[in-house]
Amino acid sequence: MTVLDDRALNRAALARQALLEPSGRPALDLVSHLCGLQAQEPQEPFVGLWNRLRGFEASTLSDLLTERRVVRVHLMRRTVHLMAAADVLAWRSRFDAMLRQKVTGVYRRELDGVDLDELDAAGRAVLADGEPRTTAELVDAVAGRWPGVPRRALGEMLVSALIPVVQTPPRGLWRTRGGVRIALLSDWTGREPGPHDPDGTDPVGRELVRRYLAAYGPATSSDLRAWCGVAGLPAAVAAVRGELVSFRDTNGRELLDLPGAPLPDPDTPAPVRFLPAFDNAVLGYQYRGRIIDDEHRGLSVAGERVVLVDGRVTATWTNGDDTVSVAPLRPLTAAERDAVAEGAEELSAFLSDGESRRVRIGG
């Protein structure tokens, strides 16, 4: 079986993530290909697409949000993602059990004695008029039925687990501040989410395997689980295994992949890329050695924005006062420093709508 080292896996991941060569596909297609973009911080997906799309304009993504073709939802690992509405409608029911378990794991004692089906029905009844509400407003409307239950526990269970909802604009629009207001996914899109397992073969689970490998492969089944948080996928992997090819990494782990998916030469040059906070190019794996050193792994869960140099996390970056500031994690060569400075200038111009190209690079 062919062995792929971290550099080979790095170039494969960059190619699948449109970080090796910018993509010319429409923004909606790329959002769907990536299976969504991490979006706890509302502005971060714009940077994610700026890195990946040729000639990307921020207004394109804002328009997709207002047109309701992309939506902000809790999904993978119960974190907020910006996703194609069609994918959310198809996948949301498959995530129900995981979302409930995630919230129950945090608030088990607080929610003891709460009938979750009753809470679900109560919340849906409040949202049925189609009026977007804050989580606090939703909890206000139902809390009287569960006196003594902490409001935070009720809100988390309602909004990020029980009820398929979206975060409505202006939340998530370019350079726009807006608090979280929620609406029913079905009302917002005009369609009901698909059923969990209508034919008993877990079609969504099998689709998740294929779609994950297309955007992140080659990868282990553990990487797949770490990416989405969903249980029961070994059966889906087994069901599609005949469609897949296998490799090994240098630690002997089996890597699954789609036949014919991009596997660039490990020596393919990788341009400097400025990734947003929590970018799934880093977070989309259990084993992240293909893109980040173990000593810096904590950056990937701490919300640090990172810079890829030769495909690896080599610096962090921030933006303030219309200046992109870069803090290297190791000394940069003169050529690397020049490439980072050039990329930072372009990013500064994007983030300021062309008003600034100021950069600052640390020693």
Secondary structure, 3 states (H helix, E strand, C coil): CCEECHHHHHHHHHHHCCCCCCECCCHHHHHHHCCCEECCCCCHHHHHHHHHECCCCHHHHHHHHHCCCEEEEECHHHCEEEEEHHHHHHHHHHHHHHHHHHHHHHHCCCCCCCCHHHHHHHHHHHHCCCCCECHHHHHHHHHHHCCCCCHHHHHHHHHHHHCCEEECCCCCCCCCCCCCCEEEHHHHHCCCCCCCCCCCCCHHHHHHHHHHHHHHCCECHHHHHHHHCCCCHHHHHHHHHHHCEEEEECCCCEEEECCCCCCCCCCCCCCCEEECCCCHHHHCCCCCCCCCCHHHHHHHHCCCEEEEECCEEEEEEEEECCEEEEEECCCCCHHHHHHHHHHHHHHHHHHCCCCCCEEEECC
